[in-house]
Amino acid sequence: MKLKAGQVAVITGAGSGIGEALAHACASRGMHVVAADIERNAAERTATALRVHGGKTLAVAVNVAHRDEVQHLAERTRQAFGECHLLCNNAGVSINRPVAECSAADWEWVWSVNVTGITHAIEAFMPMLKRQNAASHIINTASMAGLVPLPGFGAYVASKYAVVGLSEVLHQELAGSSIGVSILCPGVVDTRIFASERNRFDRSEGLAHTQADTDAHHSGSMETDFDDTYSRMLSPQKVAEITLAAVEKEHLYVATHPEWLALFKQRSDTIESVFGGSIAH
Ligand SMILES: NC(=O)c1ccc[n+]([C@@H]2O[C@H](COP(=O)([O-])OP(=O)(O)OC[C@H]3O[C@@H](n4cnc5c(N)ncnc54)[C@H](O)[C@@H]3O)[C@@H](O)[C@H]2O)c1
């Protein structure tokens, strides 16, 4: 879809990192931007900073894990702009913890933001996207962790594989319609993702995590045994530019870190070899 001045972009997680950079990249093209984030101040900071570009902006505080808040975001967008042309389902959180050590609360939190947050937005915005005359595009932020397994990030990887899966199906189901879909799969980006627990919440008291959990993971440091090759960090601005260029080319997959191809191939070759084996039997 061609991105043009006057179109409306709705971006979750717009208060920081990739979402904030997407907001600036859209606004610099003359688009109006709805900056949504669980951190009200961060959403407002982004919306205020975008005004230099001249478009209209709206800041909305939303926890994407909560269906009613995402419905409210869609309603605020409809009231303010009537249409949405670019829906960036970008809000996401990460936990650096082995699968065997993840608590029920860990799974619940990561899944509720990274996956259910996206399904809530699809449910809330789809009626508007289908009703409006103008074309639209949905960008779901997954990760390279949605294409290759990363030890130490099991809950995150599982959620991002789910984002890839649901987006691939959505893309096929919307083929031939006026709604495009892209899946953003970056490697490492210089953002605050490794301090995700700053925004942690518990939906159910029965799944409460301990303060120790939070303290242990609040440092914002990245404890991984990534090979140097896969630690190359891109700026969020670069990722945003690559992403918008891919939307204009209607690319389903947006890969920002080509060096990760080797890891992806390792996985796909292994799967492919098993298919070969089963055919032989
Ligand atoms: N940084 C990376 O290396 C990297 C790599 C691949 C994918 N990603 C993905 O990019 C997306 C953006 O993350 P980022 O790296 O910019 O991190 P970030 O922490 O800098 O930004 C994430 C934003 O999402 C917001 N947020 C968190 N929970 C929320 C919730 N429940 N509801 C609404 N907003 C919420 C945060 O307040 C923050 O402003 C995420 O989906 C992340 O998984 C990041």
The ligand as an SDF file (V2000), in Angstrom:
LIG
                    3D

 44 48  0  0  0  0  0  0  0  0999 V2000
   14.2510   -4.7070   20.5200 N   0  0  0  0  0  0  0  0  0  0  0  0
   14.4540   -5.8560   19.8840 C   0  0  0  0  0  0  0  0  0  0  0  0
   15.5780   -6.3760   19.8250 O   0  0  0  0  0  0  0  0  0  0  0  0
   13.2930   -6.5340   19.2060 C   0  0  0  0  0  0  0  0  0  0  0  0
   13.5780   -7.5470   18.2860 C   0  0  0  0  0  0  0  0  0  0  0  0
   12.5220   -8.1770   17.6500 C   0  0  0  0  0  0  0  0  0  0  0  0
   11.2150   -7.8110   17.9290 C   0  0  0  0  0  0  0  0  0  0  0  0
   10.9760   -6.8210   18.8450 N   0  0  0  0  0  0  0  0  0  0  0  0
    9.5760   -6.4760   19.1040 C   0  0  0  0  0  0  0  0  0  0  0  0
    9.3820   -5.0940   18.8330 O   0  0  0  0  0  0  0  0  0  0  0  0
    8.2280   -4.6510   19.5450 C   0  0  0  0  0  0  0  0  0  0  0  0
    8.5320   -3.3210   20.2070 C   0  0  0  0  0  0  0  0  0  0  0  0
    9.4680   -3.5320   21.2540 O   0  0  0  0  0  0  0  0  0  0  0  0
   10.7420   -2.5790   21.4630 P   0  0  0  0  0  0  0  0  0  0  0  0
   11.9280   -3.3890   21.1680 O   0  0  0  0  0  0  0  0  0  0  0  0
   10.5530   -1.2920   20.7970 O   0  0  0  0  0  0  0  0  0  0  0  0
   10.7010   -2.4400   23.0720 O   0  0  0  0  0  0  0  0  0  0  0  0
   10.3840   -1.1890   24.0140 P   0  0  0  0  0  0  0  0  0  0  0  0
   10.2770   -1.7820   25.3900 O   0  0  0  0  0  0  0  0  0  0  0  0
   11.3710   -0.1080   23.7840 O   0  0  0  0  0  0  0  0  0  0  0  0
    8.9460   -0.7150   23.5200 O   0  0  0  0  0  0  0  0  0  0  0  0
    7.7880   -1.4840   23.7660 C   0  0  0  0  0  0  0  0  0  0  0  0
    6.6330   -0.5400   24.0740 C   0  0  0  0  0  0  0  0  0  0  0  0
    5.4640   -1.3480   24.3230 O   0  0  0  0  0  0  0  0  0  0  0  0
    4.8060   -0.8210   25.4610 C   0  0  0  0  0  0  0  0  0  0  0  0
    4.0100   -1.8750   26.1140 N   0  0  0  0  0  0  0  0  0  0  0  0
    4.4600   -2.8970   26.8790 C   0  0  0  0  0  0  0  0  0  0  0  0
    3.4340   -3.6180   27.3300 N   0  0  0  0  0  0  0  0  0  0  0  0
    2.3110   -3.0600   26.8160 C   0  0  0  0  0  0  0  0  0  0  0  0
    0.9370   -3.3700   26.9270 C   0  0  0  0  0  0  0  0  0  0  0  0
    0.5000   -4.3940   27.6670 N   0  0  0  0  0  0  0  0  0  0  0  0
    0.0450   -2.5910   26.2660 N   0  0  0  0  0  0  0  0  0  0  0  0
    0.4660   -1.5370   25.5290 C   0  0  0  0  0  0  0  0  0  0  0  0
    1.7550   -1.1850   25.4060 N   0  0  0  0  0  0  0  0  0  0  0  0
    2.6760   -1.9490   26.0460 C   0  0  0  0  0  0  0  0  0  0  0  0
    5.9170   -0.3020   26.3540 C   0  0  0  0  0  0  0  0  0  0  0  0
    5.4570    0.6540   27.3030 O   0  0  0  0  0  0  0  0  0  0  0  0
    6.8780    0.2960   25.3220 C   0  0  0  0  0  0  0  0  0  0  0  0
    6.5820    1.6610   25.0870 O   0  0  0  0  0  0  0  0  0  0  0  0
    7.8600   -5.7750   20.4950 C   0  0  0  0  0  0  0  0  0  0  0  0
    6.7690   -6.5070   19.9830 O   0  0  0  0  0  0  0  0  0  0  0  0
    9.1090   -6.6300   20.5210 C   0  0  0  0  0  0  0  0  0  0  0  0
    8.8280   -7.9600   20.8540 O   0  0  0  0  0  0  0  0  0  0  0  0
   11.9710   -6.1800   19.4760 C   0  0  0  0  0  0  0  0  0  0  0  0
  1  2  1  0
  2  3  2  0
  2  4  1  0
  4  5  1  0
  4 44  2  0
  5  6  2  0
  6  7  1  0
  7  8  2  0
  8  9  1  0
  8 44  1  0
  9 10  1  0
  9 42  1  0
 10 11  1  0
 11 12  1  0
 11 40  1  0
 12 13  1  0
 13 14  1  0
 14 15  2  0
 14 16  1  0
 14 17  1  0
 17 18  1  0
 18 19  2  0
 18 20  1  0
 18 21  1  0
 21 22  1  0
 22 23  1  0
 23 24  1  0
 23 38  1  0
 24 25  1  0
 25 26  1  0
 25 36  1  0
 26 27  1  0
 26 35  1  0
 27 28  2  0
 28 29  1  0
 29 30  1  0
 29 35  2  0
 30 31  1  0
 30 32  2  0
 32 33  1  0
 33 34  2  0
 34 35  1  0
 36 37  1  0
 36 38  1  0
 38 39  1  0
 40 41  1  0
 40 42  1  0
 42 43  1  0
M  CHG  2   8   1  16  -1
M  END
$$$$
